[in-house]
Amino acid sequence: MINSLDFANSIPLLIIGGAGLVVMLLETIFPKSQKGTSETLIFYFSLAAIVAAITFSFGDLTKNFIIYNKFIRVNTLTSVLNIVLLTGIFITVLSSKNYLQQEKINHGEYYSLLMFSLFGMMLMGQANDLIVVFVGLELMSICFYVLAGFMRRKVESNESAIKYFLLGAFLTGFLLLGIAFIYGYTGSTNYTAITDVHPQKDTFYLLGLTLVFIAFIFKTGSFPLQMWIPDVYQGAPTVVTGMMSSVGKTAAFGALISFFSIFALNNIPMVVAMVAILTMLYGNVVALVQSNIKRLLAYSSIAHAGYIMVGFLSINSFSIRAVLFYLVSYILMQSGAFIIISMVEEKTGDNTSKNTLESYKGLGKTNPMLSLLMTIFLFSLAGIPPFAGFWGKYYIFLSAIQVNYLWVAIIGILLSLVGVYYYIKVILYMWFYEPVGETTIAYRSDFSYTAAVISVIGLFAFGVYPDLILRYLRNII
């Protein structure tokens, strides 16, 4: 039975769900001339959800509730995840308007899908039951399938959507089968009930855990199930790619934190170490030879999944804080980089070559501000101080050292140095080459600039003073 506590602690979730429904109804009832209304409503709904999440989170830093008949958890971890996810979507909403108009795909259902996908992501992070994890993950994924193919007239976008759908549907079977094995052994899918049972290491139980872990490997884009990322990220609309690669990945890792914590998966560090190292190796090495900026950042995102996976060698309070700090910085720098890419696309207007590195030659001369912002995002992705990306990698590798996996940290640092090369390559193209073709200043989008500047401010603030986040995360047990 729902009570006032349930309602009060799920207000951000309800706002986002309501926003998706309202926009969907508006698009059905009102003519296309009212299209601007949907964008305005989503902006205010997103802002209201962030305010609600911050208000209810900072009111009590030590709260730990299980609501809705033990299906949803509310604590510091889930509150931080909600704020991070909401901020990522807010940045996406800000940067979407001009890009959608430029690509002539400014359909209202875009914002509905964005809100419903966020609803699923928040459910995943707050889930106290494997069924809720499944529902949230599938809601997010179905919206992502549609958003990836949102440029309906482009074969590349349709190919992106169908590849993502086929592979995603296949891996969903692994998740469901894993849940079935866990339920068959423990008699429940609820985290609280499973913890009370104290399950032994039965073969079917371990098989269930393995299958669920495999599904998470796919959703986080880790090795060896990363093959879908480059093609999907390249074909999807750029603002959608930025959202999927940052906010979507954050939601998957947030759910993975709960999964590792509840099922006490601290006894598989070698498995996690191998996944992390191979993911970092594959992403960084293949990114070296990319000439398409979206594919380059796609392989970069694979490498970053490997860095984050290092934090799962042992789940403790410090490693959880390290992973969350990395996710906060990753959303800001990854989203920001794709915002700049979407604006450069607007500048070139060439559907076949607008995302090549050639498009960035001389950008520092034609648009210094755009180049400066992109440089900051790339520096942060490379882990160069004084930006938050540096501290993200520092805390992640420190968490590995603390549990006596110094060799994993050393390999990660060396592979991170390899990654610096392809980030610097883009920066060299922008600042040290002469412009090719038209030297027109990129189309100005105030909303996109605002979103990029918000990201830069966050990266700089958390880079100079990382305790802004860490002080809040100390309540995580």
C-alpha positions as CSV (number, residue, x, y, z in Angstrom):
1,M,0.0,0.0,0.0
2,I,1.4,3.4,-1.0
3,N,1.9,5.9,1.8
4,S,3.1,9.5,2.0
5,L,6.7,8.4,2.5
6,D,6.6,6.4,-0.8
7,F,5.2,9.5,-2.6
8,A,7.6,12.0,-1.1
9,N,10.7,10.0,-2.0
10,S,9.6,9.3,-5.5
11,I,8.7,12.9,-6.6
12,P,11.6,13.2,-9.1
13,L,10.6,9.9,-10.7
14,L,7.0,10.9,-10.9
15,I,7.9,14.3,-12.4
16,I,9.9,12.6,-15.2
17,G,7.2,10.0,-15.9
18,G,4.5,12.8,-16.0
19,A,6.6,14.9,-18.3
20,G,6.8,12.1,-20.8
21,L,3.1,11.5,-20.7
22,V,2.2,15.2,-21.0
23,V,4.4,15.8,-24.0
24,M,3.1,12.6,-25.7
25,L,-0.5,13.8,-25.2
26,L,0.3,17.3,-26.4
27,E,1.8,16.0,-29.6
28,T,-1.3,14.0,-30.2
29,I,-3.8,16.7,-29.4
30,F,-2.3,19.9,-30.7
31,P,-1.1,20.7,-34.3
32,K,2.5,20.8,-35.3
33,S,2.5,24.6,-35.0
34,Q,2.6,24.1,-31.2
35,K,5.9,22.1,-31.3
36,G,7.8,24.7,-29.3
37,T,5.5,24.1,-26.4
38,S,6.9,20.6,-25.9
39,E,10.5,21.8,-25.8
40,T,9.6,24.5,-23.2
41,L,7.6,22.0,-21.0
42,I,10.4,19.5,-21.0
43,F,12.9,22.1,-20.1
44,Y,10.8,23.2,-17.0
45,F,9.9,19.6,-16.1
46,S,13.6,18.6,-16.2
47,L,14.6,21.6,-14.1
48,A,11.8,20.9,-11.6
49,A,12.9,17.2,-11.3
50,I,16.5,18.3,-10.6
51,V,15.4,20.8,-7.9
52,A,13.1,18.1,-6.3
53,A,15.9,15.5,-6.3
54,I,18.4,17.9,-4.7
55,T,15.8,19.1,-2.2
56,F,14.8,15.7,-1.0
57,S,18.4,14.4,-1.1
58,F,20.2,17.1,0.8
59,G,17.5,17.2,3.4
60,D,18.8,14.0,5.0
61,L,22.2,12.7,4.0
62,T,21.8,9.5,6.0
63,K,18.4,8.3,4.9
64,N,17.9,4.7,3.9
65,F,14.4,3.8,2.9
66,I,12.8,0.9,1.1
67,I,9.5,2.0,-0.4
68,Y,6.7,0.7,-2.6
69,N,6.5,-2.7,-0.9
70,K,10.3,-3.2,-0.9
71,F,10.7,-2.7,-4.7
72,I,12.4,0.7,-4.6
73,R,15.4,1.9,-2.5
74,V,16.1,5.5,-1.4
75,N,19.5,6.2,0.0
76,T,22.6,8.4,-0.7
77,L,23.7,6.2,-3.6
78,T,20.3,6.3,-5.4
79,S,19.9,10.1,-4.6
80,V,23.3,10.9,-6.2
81,L,22.5,8.7,-9.2
82,N,19.2,10.5,-9.7
83,I,20.8,13.9,-9.6
84,V,23.6,12.9,-12.0
85,L,21.1,11.3,-14.5
86,L,18.8,14.3,-14.3
87,T,21.7,16.7,-14.9
88,G,22.8,14.7,-17.9
89,I,19.4,14.7,-19.5
90,F,19.0,18.4,-18.7
91,I,22.2,19.1,-20.6
92,T,20.9,16.9,-23.5
93,V,17.6,18.8,-23.6
94,L,19.4,22.1,-23.8
95,S,21.6,21.0,-26.7
96,S,18.9,19.2,-28.6
97,K,16.6,22.0,-29.9
98,N,18.9,23.5,-32.6
99,Y,20.4,20.2,-33.6
100,L,16.9,18.7,-34.2
101,Q,15.8,21.7,-36.2
102,Q,19.0,21.5,-38.3
103,E,18.5,17.8,-39.1
104,K,14.8,18.3,-39.6
105,I,13.9,15.7,-37.0
106,N,12.3,18.0,-34.4
107,H,9.4,15.7,-33.6
108,G,7.8,16.0,-30.2
109,E,8.1,12.3,-29.5
110,Y,11.8,12.8,-29.2
111,Y,11.3,14.5,-25.8
112,S,8.8,11.8,-24.7
113,L,11.3,9.1,-25.5
114,L,14.0,11.0,-23.7
115,M,11.8,11.3,-20.5
116,F,10.7,7.6,-20.6
117,S,14.3,6.5,-21.1
118,L,15.3,8.6,-18.1
119,F,12.4,7.1,-16.1
120,G,13.8,3.6,-16.9
121,M,17.4,4.7,-15.9
122,M,16.2,6.0,-12.6
123,L,14.3,2.8,-11.9
124,M,17.4,0.8,-12.6
125,G,19.4,2.9,-10.1
126,Q,16.7,2.7,-7.4
127,A,15.7,-0.9,-7.9
128,N,15.5,-3.2,-4.9
129,D,14.3,-6.1,-7.0
130,L,15.7,-7.8,-10.1
131,I,12.3,-7.5,-11.9
132,V,12.4,-3.7,-11.4
133,V,16.0,-3.7,-12.8
134,F,14.7,-5.6,-15.8
135,V,11.7,-3.3,-16.3
136,G,13.9,-0.2,-16.0
137,L,16.6,-1.6,-18.3
138,E,14.1,-2.6,-21.0
139,L,12.2,0.8,-20.8
140,M,15.6,2.6,-21.3
141,S,16.7,0.2,-24.1
142,I,13.4,0.4,-26.1
143,C,13.6,4.2,-26.1
144,F,17.3,4.0,-27.1
145,Y,16.4,1.7,-30.0
146,V,14.0,4.3,-31.4
147,L,16.2,7.3,-30.6
148,A,19.2,5.7,-32.4
149,G,17.1,5.5,-35.6
150,F,15.5,8.8,-35.2
151,M,16.9,10.2,-38.5
152,R,14.5,8.0,-40.4
153,R,15.6,9.0,-43.9
154,K,19.2,8.1,-43.3
155,V,20.3,4.5,-43.9
156,E,23.1,4.9,-41.4
157,S,20.7,5.8,-38.6
158,N,18.3,2.9,-39.5
159,E,21.3,0.5,-39.5
160,S,22.3,1.8,-36.1
161,A,18.9,1.2,-34.6
162,I,18.5,-2.4,-36.0
163,K,22.0,-3.5,-34.9
164,Y,21.3,-2.1,-31.4
165,F,17.9,-3.7,-31.2
166,L,19.0,-7.2,-32.4
167,L,21.9,-7.4,-30.1
168,G,20.0,-5.8,-27.2
169,A,17.1,-8.2,-27.5
170,F,19.5,-11.2,-27.6
171,L,21.3,-10.1,-24.4
172,T,17.9,-9.5,-22.7
173,G,17.5,-13.3,-22.8
174,F,20.7,-13.7,-20.8
175,L,19.3,-11.2,-18.2
176,L,16.0,-13.0,-17.9
177,L,17.5,-16.4,-17.7
178,G,19.9,-15.2,-15.0
179,I,17.0,-13.8,-13.0
180,A,15.2,-17.1,-13.4
181,F,18.1,-19.1,-12.0
182,I,18.5,-16.8,-9.1
183,Y,14.8,-16.9,-8.3
184,G,14.8,-20.7,-8.7
185,Y,17.5,-21.0,-6.0
186,T,16.6,-18.2,-3.6
187,G,12.8,-18.2,-4.1
188,S,12.8,-14.4,-4.6
189,T,13.9,-11.7,-6.9
190,N,13.8,-9.1,-4.1
191,Y,17.2,-7.8,-2.9
192,T,16.1,-7.7,0.7
193,A,14.7,-11.3,0.7
194,I,17.8,-12.6,-1.1
195,T,20.1,-10.9,1.5
196,D,18.1,-12.6,4.3
197,V,18.4,-16.0,2.6
198,H,22.3,-15.8,2.6
199,P,22.5,-18.0,-0.5
200,Q,25.3,-20.6,-0.8
201,K,27.5,-21.0,-3.8
202,D,25.2,-23.4,-5.7
203,T,25.9,-24.1,-9.4
204,F,22.6,-22.7,-10.7
205,Y,22.8,-19.7,-8.4
206,L,26.3,-18.9,-9.7
207,L,25.1,-19.4,-13.3
208,G,22.3,-16.9,-12.7
209,L,24.8,-14.3,-11.3
210,T,27.0,-14.9,-14.3
211,L,24.2,-14.4,-16.9
212,V,23.1,-11.2,-15.2
213,F,26.7,-10.0,-15.1
214,I,27.0,-10.7,-18.8
215,A,23.9,-8.6,-19.5
216,F,25.5,-5.7,-17.6
217,I,28.7,-6.1,-19.5
218,F,26.7,-5.5,-22.7
219,K,24.9,-2.5,-21.4
220,T,28.1,-0.9,-20.1
221,G,29.9,-1.5,-23.4
222,S,32.6,-3.6,-21.8
223,F,34.8,-6.3,-23.5
224,P,33.9,-8.7,-25.1
225,L,30.4,-7.3,-25.7
226,Q,31.4,-3.9,-27.0
227,M,31.0,-4.6,-30.7
228,W,27.7,-2.7,-31.1
229,I,29.0,0.6,-29.8
230,P,31.0,2.2,-32.7
231,D,28.3,1.5,-35.4
232,V,25.4,2.6,-33.1
233,Y,27.1,5.7,-31.9
234,Q,28.2,6.7,-35.4
235,G,24.7,6.3,-36.9
236,A,22.6,7.7,-34.2
237,P,21.8,11.5,-34.0
238,T,24.8,13.2,-32.4
239,V,22.9,14.5,-29.3
240,V,21.4,11.0,-28.8
241,T,24.9,9.5,-29.1
242,G,26.1,11.9,-26.4
243,M,23.2,11.0,-24.1
244,M,23.5,7.2,-24.6
245,S,27.3,7.1,-24.2
246,S,27.2,9.2,-21.0
247,V,23.8,9.1,-19.2
248,G,22.9,5.6,-20.4
249,K,26.3,4.2,-19.3
250,T,26.0,5.9,-15.9
251,A,22.6,4.2,-15.3
252,A,24.0,0.8,-16.2
253,F,27.0,1.2,-13.9
254,G,24.8,2.6,-11.2
255,A,22.6,-0.6,-11.3
256,L,25.8,-2.7,-11.4
257,I,27.0,-1.1,-8.1
258,S,23.8,-2.3,-6.4
259,F,24.1,-5.8,-8.0
260,F,27.7,-6.2,-6.8
261,S,26.8,-4.9,-3.3
262,I,23.7,-7.0,-2.8
263,F,25.2,-10.2,-4.1
264,A,28.6,-9.6,-2.4
265,L,30.6,-10.2,-5.6
266,N,33.9,-9.3,-4.0
267,N,35.3,-12.8,-4.7
268,I,35.7,-12.4,-8.5
269,P,38.4,-9.7,-8.7
270,M,40.4,-11.6,-11.4
271,V,37.3,-11.8,-13.7
272,V,36.7,-8.1,-13.2
273,A,40.4,-7.3,-13.7
274,M,40.5,-9.2,-17.0
275,V,37.3,-7.5,-18.3
276,A,38.6,-4.1,-17.3
277,I,42.1,-4.6,-18.8
278,L,40.8,-6.0,-22.1
279,T,38.2,-3.2,-22.3
280,M,40.8,-0.5,-21.8
281,L,43.2,-2.2,-24.2
282,Y,40.6,-2.6,-27.0
283,G,39.1,0.8,-26.7
284,N,42.4,2.7,-26.6
285,V,44.2,0.8,-29.3
286,V,41.4,0.8,-31.9
287,A,40.7,4.5,-31.2
288,L,44.2,5.3,-32.4
289,V,43.4,4.6,-36.0
290,Q,40.0,6.3,-36.3
291,S,39.4,9.2,-38.7
292,N,35.7,9.7,-37.8
293,I,35.3,11.8,-34.6
294,K,32.2,9.9,-33.5
295,R,33.8,6.5,-33.9
296,L,36.9,7.8,-32.1
297,L,34.8,8.9,-29.1
298,A,32.9,5.6,-29.3
299,Y,36.1,3.6,-28.9
300,S,37.1,6.1,-26.2
301,S,33.9,5.4,-24.4
302,I,34.7,1.7,-24.4
303,A,38.1,2.5,-22.8
304,H,36.3,4.6,-20.2
305,A,34.0,1.6,-19.4
306,G,37.2,-0.3,-18.7
307,Y,38.5,2.4,-16.3
308,I,35.2,2.4,-14.4
309,M,35.2,-1.4,-14.2
310,V,38.5,-1.2,-12.3
311,G,36.4,0.3,-9.4
312,F,34.5,-3.0,-9.2
313,L,37.6,-5.1,-8.2
314,S,36.3,-4.8,-4.6
315,I,33.0,-3.1,-3.7
316,N,33.6,-1.0,-0.6
317,S,32.7,2.6,0.4
318,F,35.8,4.1,-1.2
319,S,35.5,2.2,-4.5
320,I,31.8,3.2,-4.8
321,R,32.7,6.9,-4.2
322,A,35.4,6.5,-6.8
323,V,33.0,5.1,-9.4
324,L,30.4,7.7,-8.7
325,F,32.9,10.6,-9.0
326,Y,34.1,9.1,-12.3
327,L,30.5,8.9,-13.6
328,V,29.8,12.5,-12.6
329,S,32.9,13.8,-14.5
330,Y,32.3,11.4,-17.4
331,I,28.7,12.7,-18.0
332,L,30.0,16.3,-18.1
333,M,33.0,15.7,-20.4
334,Q,31.4,13.1,-22.7
335,S,28.1,15.0,-23.2
336,G,30.1,18.2,-23.7
337,A,32.3,16.7,-26.4
338,F,29.3,15.5,-28.3
339,I,27.6,18.9,-28.0
340,I,30.6,20.4,-29.8
341,I,30.5,17.7,-32.4
342,S,26.8,18.5,-33.1
343,M,27.7,22.2,-33.5
344,V,30.5,21.4,-35.9
345,E,28.1,19.3,-37.9
346,E,25.9,22.3,-38.2
347,K,28.9,24.3,-39.5
348,T,29.9,21.9,-42.3
349,G,26.5,20.7,-43.4
350,D,28.0,17.7,-45.3
351,N,26.3,14.5,-44.5
352,T,29.2,12.3,-45.7
353,S,32.2,14.0,-44.3
354,K,31.0,16.3,-41.5
355,N,32.3,14.0,-38.7
356,T,35.8,13.4,-40.1
357,L,38.8,14.8,-38.4
358,E,39.3,17.0,-41.5
359,S,36.2,19.0,-40.4
360,Y,38.2,20.1,-37.3
361,K,41.2,21.5,-39.2
362,G,41.7,25.1,-38.3
363,L,38.6,25.3,-36.1
364,G,40.6,27.2,-33.6
365,K,41.0,30.0,-36.2
366,T,37.3,30.0,-37.4
367,N,35.8,29.6,-34.0
368,P,38.2,29.9,-31.0
369,M,35.5,29.5,-28.4
370,L,34.2,26.3,-29.8
371,S,37.7,24.9,-30.0
372,L,38.5,26.0,-26.5
373,L,35.5,24.2,-25.1
374,M,36.3,21.0,-27.1
375,T,39.9,21.2,-25.9
376,I,38.8,21.3,-22.3
377,F,36.5,18.3,-22.8
378,L,39.3,16.3,-24.5
379,F,41.8,17.2,-21.8
380,S,39.4,16.0,-19.2
381,L,38.7,12.8,-21.1
382,A,42.5,12.2,-21.3
383,G,42.8,12.7,-17.5
384,I,44.8,15.9,-17.6
385,P,44.5,18.3,-14.5
386,P,43.0,20.6,-13.4
387,F,39.8,19.0,-14.7
388,A,37.5,16.5,-13.0
389,G,38.6,13.7,-15.4
390,F,42.0,13.6,-13.7
391,W,40.6,13.0,-10.3
392,G,38.1,10.4,-11.7
393,K,41.0,8.3,-12.9
394,Y,43.1,9.0,-9.8
395,Y,40.4,7.7,-7.4
396,I,39.6,4.7,-9.6
397,F,43.2,3.5,-9.7
398,L,43.7,4.3,-6.1
399,S,40.7,2.0,-5.2
400,A,42.5,-0.8,-7.1
401,I,45.8,-0.1,-5.2
402,Q,44.0,-0.2,-1.9
403,V,42.8,-3.8,-2.5
404,N,46.3,-4.9,-3.6
405,Y,45.8,-4.8,-7.3
406,L,48.7,-2.4,-8.1
407,W,49.4,-4.2,-11.4
408,V,45.9,-3.4,-12.6
409,A,46.4,0.2,-11.7
410,I,49.7,0.3,-13.5
411,I,48.3,-1.3,-16.7
412,G,45.4,1.2,-16.5
413,I,47.7,4.2,-16.2
414,L,49.8,3.0,-19.1
415,L,46.8,2.5,-21.3
416,S,45.4,5.9,-20.3
417,L,48.7,7.4,-21.6
418,V,48.0,5.7,-24.9
419,G,44.6,7.3,-25.0
420,V,46.2,10.8,-24.6
421,Y,47.5,10.4,-28.1
422,Y,44.2,10.4,-30.0
423,Y,42.8,13.2,-27.8
424,I,45.8,15.4,-28.5
425,K,45.5,14.5,-32.2
426,V,42.1,16.2,-32.4
427,I,43.4,19.2,-30.5
428,L,46.3,19.5,-33.0
429,Y,43.8,19.4,-35.9
430,M,41.9,22.3,-34.3
431,W,44.7,24.6,-33.4
432,F,47.7,23.8,-35.6
433,Y,46.2,23.2,-39.0
434,E,44.9,25.7,-41.5
435,P,41.1,25.5,-42.3
436,V,40.0,23.4,-45.2
437,G,37.1,24.5,-47.4
438,E,34.7,27.1,-46.0
439,T,35.9,29.1,-43.1
440,T,32.5,30.3,-42.0
441,I,31.9,30.5,-38.2
442,A,29.8,27.7,-36.9
443,Y,26.1,28.2,-36.6
444,R,25.5,29.8,-33.3
445,S,23.3,27.9,-30.9
446,D,22.9,29.7,-27.6
447,F,21.3,26.7,-25.9
448,S,24.1,24.4,-27.0
449,Y,26.7,26.9,-25.9
450,T,25.0,27.1,-22.6
451,A,24.9,23.3,-22.1
452,A,28.6,23.1,-23.1
453,V,29.6,26.0,-20.7
454,I,27.6,24.3,-17.8
455,S,29.6,21.1,-18.5
456,V,33.0,23.0,-18.5
457,I,32.1,24.8,-15.2
458,G,31.3,21.5,-13.6
459,L,34.5,19.9,-14.8
460,F,36.6,22.8,-13.6
461,A,34.8,23.1,-10.2
462,F,35.0,19.4,-9.5
463,G,38.6,19.3,-10.8
464,V,39.8,22.2,-8.6
465,Y,37.7,21.1,-5.6
466,P,36.8,17.4,-5.9
467,D,35.5,17.4,-2.3
468,L,32.4,19.2,-3.5
469,I,31.2,15.7,-4.5
470,L,33.2,13.5,-2.2
471,R,32.0,15.2,0.9
472,Y,28.4,14.3,0.0
473,L,29.3,10.7,-0.9
474,R,30.9,9.9,2.5
475,N,27.5,8.7,3.7
476,I,27.6,5.8,1.3
477,I,28.1,2.6,3.3
